Amino acid sequence: MSEMNPYDMLRVGIYGGTFAPIHNGHVEAAKAFMEQMKLDYLFIIPSYLPPHKQIDAADDPLLRLKMCELAFEGVDGVVISDVEIKRGGKSYTYDTVKELMRPDTRLFLLLGTDMVLTFDKWYRSEDLFKMCYPVYVRREKDPLITNRIVSKITEYYEKYGVMIRRVVTEPFVVSSTEIRAAIKDGKDISHLVPKKVADFILERGLYK
Ligand code: ATP
């Protein structure tokens, strides 16, 4: 097939994570990603088993998927995908990108700071650099981390010839770990997650 005109190509974003639970940091980053990379569609993909961290024994991936649906209800162009949950086993982004690749599509992969700093340790990251455009978003405000990110990005550029794109937005500083801990302590989390997600967590008694 001859090369497509780049203007005719679909622009599709991938934002994967454990999302246990999905929070405002994820939602804000996803929206900025869609807007700044001019995405036609954004796939939000909760992992089945994250390869890099332990997940709670009581975890139910379908509940994490449901919370993603609630968080993005009514947001045009966002597709909540169960590809990783359906596939089962360890959720390698390489497998997911391979599954979503199309000749008429450019894939953009969103990475938060922690993920961009460790991207070269991911399964088949060298291939991933060729299969999609990695994009990073800051999740913290610590200026000391800026230097670490810049030198990592330079390292990737020298090693793989790929420059990581950047989504620029005011970070919403929060983690799922922090939210689970707050719930255990009986604290209010309504300012940290979308309202429908907060109601769902409460109704189902999750993360207690
Ligand atoms: P946990 O605390 O359970 O490790 P987490 O808050 O880091 O979870 P994940 O589901 O592991 O959330 O993150 C999925 C993706 O979202 C990763 O690329 C991560 O860097 C990014 N991310 C997480 N929190 C934020 C945030 N506050 N702002 C922007 N990106 C974020």
Boltz pocket constraint, residues with backbone or C-beta under 6 A from the ligand:
constraints:
  - pocket:
      binder: B
      contacts: [[A, 16], [A, 17], [A, 18], [A, 19], [A, 20], [A, 21], [A, 24], [A, 25], [A, 26], [A, 29], [A, 110], [A, 111], [A, 112], [A, 113], [A, 114], [A, 115], [A, 137], [A, 138], [A, 139], [A, 171], [A, 172], [A, 173], [A, 174], [A, 175], [A, 176], [A, 177], [A, 178]]
      max_distance: 6.0
